[in-house]
């Protein structure tokens, strides 16, 4: 039964004890309220200098935020008491109360929260309030706090004092912000007093009931890394003690967040496993899962993710590139995501499903007309459809497309009140490509936002594209090896290879050749992996389900198809052919091993890859050491025995294992480490002093590992004929409870040295590998911050946190500063130092 809160509120029953330095995270939370808030259209300052970096870009305040600040700061707000509770926010891994998310258009978002603070006498309690957004707090009906910085994704802090009366104090809090695409939205209320404070949830719940929900939400996890033709299964650490209703909603991580399945289930009083028998046979993909546990006021919400596949065996691909392109087009036409790329595939393969085509085109035009963020990603394939396959469209549909194309905003110098992102290297490319092709296809049309003719638009876009190519040709890509963004780069580059004029098409072809070479080097057993300039959990843990993976299948003949259609149909419908030598690097022959080095990005992502037929170790070395990270994935291990067999080391950037911050718990680094790699060995030094998480950890793709051995400070794993070892100088502890049980190995301590090694061979070779690993000496001097590793009968490798690296006492600096990969070692060629373990 739903309960409405009144000013007096129900009696205080379920409580918590908050110690000094801890935060207040027990609240009753309202539903999300959201209202479109665009402000007045205006040009934005063009701060794109074509020197692309990884991380926050200061673009100034957009028109929507200027309007928001002008209207919302200091306005009169009457406290609301009659809202209905949507869920409970309970103490867990996150010190913050967080509602971070993604909104494609400017949106005013807000939530009300309610709690109760108890004082034994009149008390003035100092607290530190941190927020992205704005916060107001009422105590017993009177407003006491008004903190409204409203700075986009920038944390602000202030000190507040709450005046409490003796007994229970009703606390009403409003948190709000303007959501502009990826939006960090939270508040963190920390007790700054010397004395603790008791708090409560103002609901008719007993302490035991709330504790049950708290423990369930804290430890929730999927039962497997990947569900292969089996129902979704959720695990909990402890049984609830009473029967609890659980609502499940599985959704796509695509643009539209389409709901794929729903279920209303019951978790039994003595059960720690929840099986959803009807959530089975979903489209292959790494999907989000929303859970609501409990009923009435006693509901907690949790978001997790899981992978779903119909089979793990590497599927047989057609023999030739042309056949594989045709195969992928047919798959995308029938099973692709509901995006315009699916319509392009239909048109290219000649299999038109009229109802689906009309539905997808209509939703695409709505995205474009609303100028949603990422609409530039669908504009390019829409223009390809119009330019190449207009004959499959009705005259009315073609006219609607041309109207949307003419009404779009193609750059920041054109007036707008949207939150489209113009500043990262992938968006810059797609906007310029859209402007060029749109202008070329409609040369005499006057484009509404700019007032220019199509011919003028195309000419201007060509100049801008040359600046983009100048940058990436000189420095490489800031988003190197990114499973999320290489498919987006392909949107622009494949279109320019097909539609570009003058020097544009050859330059696009050159960049395509280079990207496919990097993909081939970092693909193992059909799964692209490796260090990445920008990584998300949804790609790192997805294995063959990333949007990049089908490119490996089509280009190299080994991989998986999935529903991703951002740019795959453009590759398959076009005539571009990757370099002929790439398949031999995508899958090495038995016994061969290679090492490649190159640099990517203005900020010098110095990349090293070592690869055998069954294992690969990839790092970015000497990269922004000691600075806060963003989404850089610095050390990655991939093994060939299973598509999910993957390990990496990072410093968590947030509290919640299922969080989505940048950096997150698994993707990126709170503080970037010092790394160096030589052949099959990588050394890493992490200094996380004065951070919230003074420790580092490793992720284990557990389902893909045939053996996992923890032996002292060493972790050894095997997947098929690929194996790896990790060493942490502060020791290793396999996490056995909570959200990361069985998949996290933690090393406590702010200053830590890690070593990573890969090898390959049969089971006997793995035993020999393990013996050599156990005979290896690893030492770390915390004073000099020097990490040394001495394999048996081989030279000592030494890395200092200051940056010096040596092998056998001889300095080995990284000198390969060009964006084209160079093989510095190949076992089939004579000469060169051999690997240490492989």
ABEGO torsion letter per residue (X at the ends): XBBBBBAAEBBBABBBBBBBGBBBABBBBBBBBBBBBAEBBBBBBBABAGBBBBEBBBAEBBAAAAAAAAAABGBBBBBBAABBBABBBBBBABABBBABBBBABBBBBBBBBBBBBBBABBBBBBBBBBBBEBBBBBBGGBBABBBBAGBBGBBBBBBBBBBBBBEBBBBBBBBBBBBBEBBBBBBBBBBABABBBBBBBBBBBBAAAAAAAAAAAAABBBABABBBGBBBBBBBABBAGBBBBBBBBBBBABAAGBBABBBBBBBBAABABBBBAABBGBBBEBBBBBBBBEBEABBBBBBBBBBBBABABBBBBBABAAAAAAAAAAAAAAABBBBAAAAAAAAAAGBBBAAAAAAAAAAAAAAAAAGBBGAAAAAAAAAAAAAAAAAABBAAAAAAAAAAAAABBABAABBBABABBAABAAAAAAAAAAAAAAAAABAABBBAAAGBBAAAAAAAAAAAAAAAAAAAAAAEBABBGBAAAAAAAAAAAAAAAAABBEAAAAAAAAAAAAAAAAAAAABBGGBBBEBBABBBAAAAAAEAABAAAAAAAAAAGBEBBBABAAAAAAAAABABBBBAAAAAAABBBBGBBBBBBBBBEAAGBBBBBBBBAABBBBBBBGBGBGBBBBABBABBBBBAABAABBBBBBBBABABAABABOBBAABEBABBBBBBBBEABBBBBBBABGBABBBBBBBBBAAABABBBBBEABBBBBBEABBBBBBBAAEBBBBABEAABGABBBBBEABBBBBBBBBBEBAAAAAAAAAAAAABBBBBBAAAGBBBBBBBGBBBBBBBAAGBBBBGGBBBBBABABABBBBABBAABBEEBBBAAX
